[in-house]
């Protein structure tokens, strides 16, 4: 989830470590009335947003995997480009919309769990998710569809 928010592996790794450290340091503040998972997600999202404010993400080309022998280099490149287009479209979303989209689509949280993690009403979760999806459709509509 932190990687999808940050878009950069090194920045996400650093942010995830910071999130776990903050969770550990603030464990006594955890309220068992709420789901532990939501509490940790909230901390991680806050750390990811803070990390994005401090630093612009960059791509480490050495970390990119080579094409597998099962697919042609052209197919691998096309798949990689499509994945990058989706990743960039998600990163271009406003942080509030991106957080809801990542938690729903990548982390498979329910609307209620997202609302709890972000401390917002369920209706706000639904409207932000709708906005994020429409922005993605608009952004990705420029690209040719997969065959």
C-alpha atoms as a printed R data frame, in Angstrom:
    type eleno elety resid chain resno       x       y       z
1   ATOM     1    CA   UNK     A     1   0.000   0.000   0.000
2   ATOM     2    CA   UNK     A     2   2.809   2.401   0.837
3   ATOM     3    CA   UNK     A     3   4.549   1.583  -2.457
4   ATOM     4    CA   UNK     A     4   1.379   2.317  -4.421
5   ATOM     5    CA   UNK     A     5   1.042   5.637  -2.627
6   ATOM     6    CA   UNK     A     6   4.690   6.644  -3.111
7   ATOM     7    CA   UNK     A     7   5.433   5.064  -6.485
8   ATOM     8    CA   UNK     A     8   9.107   4.574  -5.667
9   ATOM     9    CA   UNK     A     9  10.478   1.395  -4.087
10  ATOM    10    CA   UNK     A    10  13.223   3.052  -2.037
11  ATOM    11    CA   UNK     A    11  10.948   5.808  -0.763
12  ATOM    12    CA   UNK     A    12   8.207   3.278   0.020
13  ATOM    13    CA   UNK     A    13  10.617   1.022   1.908
14  ATOM    14    CA   UNK     A    14  11.765   3.920   4.023
15  ATOM    15    CA   UNK     A    15   8.168   5.058   4.618
16  ATOM    16    CA   UNK     A    16   7.013   1.542   5.548
17  ATOM    17    CA   UNK     A    17   9.835   1.228   8.084
18  ATOM    18    CA   UNK     A    18   8.881   4.600   9.518
19  ATOM    19    CA   UNK     A    19   5.217   3.542   9.693
20  ATOM    20    CA   UNK     A    20   6.000   0.355  11.616
21  ATOM    21    CA   UNK     A    21   8.285   2.280  13.941
22  ATOM    22    CA   UNK     A    22   5.551   4.850  14.633
23  ATOM    23    CA   UNK     A    23   3.000   2.085  15.199
24  ATOM    24    CA   UNK     A    24   5.320   0.376  17.681
25  ATOM    25    CA   UNK     A    25   6.091   3.619  19.489
26  ATOM    26    CA   UNK     A    26   2.395   4.542  19.720
27  ATOM    27    CA   UNK     A    27   1.008   1.083  20.457
28  ATOM    28    CA   UNK     A    28  -0.267   2.257  23.844
29  ATOM    29    CA   UNK     A    29  -2.493   4.780  22.004
30  ATOM    30    CA   UNK     A    30  -4.241   2.075  19.980
31  ATOM    31    CA   UNK     A    31  -7.949   1.908  20.772
32  ATOM    32    CA   UNK     A    32  -9.172  -1.720  20.606
33  ATOM    33    CA   UNK     A    33 -12.660  -0.460  19.693
34  ATOM    34    CA   UNK     A    34 -11.307  -0.081  16.166
35  ATOM    35    CA   UNK     A    35  -9.679  -2.637  13.908
36  ATOM    36    CA   UNK     A    36  -5.917  -2.852  14.403
37  ATOM    37    CA   UNK     A    37  -5.490  -3.162  10.632
38  ATOM    38    CA   UNK     A    38  -7.262   0.172  10.075
39  ATOM    39    CA   UNK     A    39  -5.124   1.853  12.707
40  ATOM    40    CA   UNK     A    40  -1.903   0.644  11.053
41  ATOM    41    CA   UNK     A    41  -3.166   1.628   7.583
42  ATOM    42    CA   UNK     A    42  -3.887   5.126   8.872
43  ATOM    43    CA   UNK     A    43  -0.357   5.468  10.219
44  ATOM    44    CA   UNK     A    44   1.124   4.101   6.971
45  ATOM    45    CA   UNK     A    45  -0.941   6.461   4.820
46  ATOM    46    CA   UNK     A    46   0.098   9.455   6.889
47  ATOM    47    CA   UNK     A    47   3.758   8.481   6.637
48  ATOM    48    CA   UNK     A    48   3.459   7.924   2.868
49  ATOM    49    CA   UNK     A    49   1.858  11.329   2.335
50  ATOM    50    CA   UNK     A    50   4.564  12.943   4.485
51  ATOM    51    CA   UNK     A    51   7.256  11.168   2.459
52  ATOM    52    CA   UNK     A    52   5.718  12.407  -0.796
53  ATOM    53    CA   UNK     A    53   5.723  15.963   0.483
54  ATOM    54    CA   UNK     A    54   9.415  15.719   1.357
55  ATOM    55    CA   UNK     A    55  10.655  14.011  -1.766
56  ATOM    56    CA   UNK     A    56   9.698  13.536  -5.389
57  ATOM    57    CA   UNK     A    57   9.879   9.875  -6.447
58  ATOM    58    CA   UNK     A    58  12.452   8.641  -8.946
59  ATOM    59    CA   UNK     A    59  12.785   5.357 -10.798
60  ATOM    60    CA   UNK     A    60  15.733   3.079 -10.123
61  ATOM    61    CA   UNK     A    61  16.492   1.431 -13.455
62  ATOM    62    CA   UNK     A    62  18.747  -1.159 -11.815
63  ATOM    63    CA   UNK     A    63  15.745  -2.453  -9.864
64  ATOM    64    CA   UNK     A    64  13.736  -3.163 -13.019
65  ATOM    65    CA   UNK     A    65  13.493  -6.886 -13.809
66  ATOM    66    CA   UNK     A    66  14.596  -8.222 -17.173
67  ATOM    67    CA   UNK     A    67  12.051  -9.774 -19.515
68  ATOM    68    CA   UNK     A    68  11.313 -13.416 -18.832
69  ATOM    69    CA   UNK     A    69  11.982 -16.042 -21.500
70  ATOM    70    CA   UNK     A    70   8.259 -16.924 -21.593
71  ATOM    71    CA   UNK     A    71   7.301 -13.782 -23.515
72  ATOM    72    CA   UNK     A    72   8.810 -11.861 -26.360
73  ATOM    73    CA   UNK     A    73  10.741  -8.673 -25.604
74  ATOM    74    CA   UNK     A    74   8.063  -6.706 -27.458
75  ATOM    75    CA   UNK     A    75   5.250  -8.212 -25.362
76  ATOM    76    CA   UNK     A    76   7.224  -7.633 -22.167
77  ATOM    77    CA   UNK     A    77   7.883  -4.014 -23.133
78  ATOM    78    CA   UNK     A    78   4.230  -3.402 -24.000
79  ATOM    79    CA   UNK     A    79   3.075  -4.937 -20.707
80  ATOM    80    CA   UNK     A    80   5.661  -2.900 -18.815
81  ATOM    81    CA   UNK     A    81   4.570   0.323 -20.552
82  ATOM    82    CA   UNK     A    82   0.906  -0.343 -19.760
83  ATOM    83    CA   UNK     A    83   1.731  -1.033 -16.127
84  ATOM    84    CA   UNK     A    84   3.744   2.186 -15.970
85  ATOM    85    CA   UNK     A    85   0.855   4.148 -17.494
86  ATOM    86    CA   UNK     A    86  -1.524   2.814 -14.848
87  ATOM    87    CA   UNK     A    87   1.006   3.464 -12.076
88  ATOM    88    CA   UNK     A    88   1.552   7.021 -13.257
89  ATOM    89    CA   UNK     A    89  -2.185   7.658 -13.578
90  ATOM    90    CA   UNK     A    90  -2.668   6.473  -9.984
91  ATOM    91    CA   UNK     A    91   0.226   8.666  -8.799
92  ATOM    92    CA   UNK     A    92  -1.300  11.672 -10.582
93  ATOM    93    CA   UNK     A    93  -4.469  11.417  -8.491
94  ATOM    94    CA   UNK     A    94  -4.836  13.773  -5.538
95  ATOM    95    CA   UNK     A    95  -3.528  12.073  -2.362
96  ATOM    96    CA   UNK     A    96  -6.997  11.712  -0.784
97  ATOM    97    CA   UNK     A    97  -8.423  10.007  -3.883
98  ATOM    98    CA   UNK     A    98  -5.296   7.910  -4.361
99  ATOM    99    CA   UNK     A    99  -5.471   6.658  -0.765
100 ATOM   100    CA   UNK     A   100  -9.073   5.492  -1.159
101 ATOM   101    CA   UNK     A   101  -8.352   3.850  -4.516
102 ATOM   102    CA   UNK     A   102  -5.249   2.037  -3.251
103 ATOM   103    CA   UNK     A   103  -7.004   0.773  -0.136
104 ATOM   104    CA   UNK     A   104 -10.016  -0.465  -2.109
105 ATOM   105    CA   UNK     A   105  -8.502  -1.828  -5.330
106 ATOM   106    CA   UNK     A   106  -5.056  -2.981  -4.220
107 ATOM   107    CA   UNK     A   107  -5.598  -3.751  -0.543
108 ATOM   108    CA   UNK     A   108  -9.230  -4.985  -0.914
109 ATOM   109    CA   UNK     A   109 -10.521  -3.137   2.146
110 ATOM   110    CA   UNK     A   110 -14.264  -2.653   2.524
111 ATOM   111    CA   UNK     A   111 -15.785   0.825   2.400
112 ATOM   112    CA   UNK     A   112 -16.260   0.666   6.155
113 ATOM   113    CA   UNK     A   113 -12.620  -0.322   6.750
114 ATOM   114    CA   UNK     A   114 -11.421   2.512   4.499
115 ATOM   115    CA   UNK     A   115 -13.671   4.987   6.306
116 ATOM   116    CA   UNK     A   116 -12.281   3.814   9.622
117 ATOM   117    CA   UNK     A   117  -8.661   3.925   8.426
118 ATOM   118    CA   UNK     A   118  -8.992   7.428   6.994
119 ATOM   119    CA   UNK     A   119 -11.418   8.708   9.642
120 ATOM   120    CA   UNK     A   120 -13.945   9.856   7.037
121 ATOM   121    CA   UNK     A   121 -17.619   8.962   6.428
122 ATOM   122    CA   UNK     A   122 -18.443   5.992   4.181
123 ATOM   123    CA   UNK     A   123 -20.194   8.369   1.759
124 ATOM   124    CA   UNK     A   124 -16.944  10.291   1.361
125 ATOM   125    CA   UNK     A   125 -15.116   7.036   0.655
126 ATOM   126    CA   UNK     A   126 -17.644   6.243  -2.073
127 ATOM   127    CA   UNK     A   127 -17.447   9.684  -3.674
128 ATOM   128    CA   UNK     A   128 -13.627   9.768  -3.588
129 ATOM   129    CA   UNK     A   129 -13.494   6.291  -5.089
130 ATOM   130    CA   UNK     A   130 -15.917   7.298  -7.833
131 ATOM   131    CA   UNK     A   131 -13.845  10.405  -8.560
132 ATOM   132    CA   UNK     A   132 -10.581   8.412  -8.609
133 ATOM   133    CA   UNK     A   133 -12.013   5.823 -10.986
134 ATOM   134    CA   UNK     A   134 -13.380   8.462 -13.358
135 ATOM   135    CA   UNK     A   135 -10.025  10.279 -13.349
136 ATOM   136    CA   UNK     A   136  -8.245   7.010 -14.142
137 ATOM   137    CA   UNK     A   137 -10.662   6.255 -16.970
138 ATOM   138    CA   UNK     A   138 -10.045   9.719 -18.372
139 ATOM   139    CA   UNK     A   139  -6.258   9.468 -18.013
140 ATOM   140    CA   UNK     A   140  -6.025   5.956 -19.401
141 ATOM   141    CA   UNK     A   141  -8.541   6.597 -22.167
142 ATOM   142    CA   UNK     A   142  -5.728   8.276 -24.089
143 ATOM   143    CA   UNK     A   143  -3.921   4.963 -24.390
144 ATOM   144    CA   UNK     A   144  -4.839   2.179 -26.792
145 ATOM   145    CA   UNK     A   145  -6.823  -0.678 -25.247
146 ATOM   146    CA   UNK     A   146  -5.207  -4.054 -24.655
147 ATOM   147    CA   UNK     A   147  -5.897  -6.542 -27.439
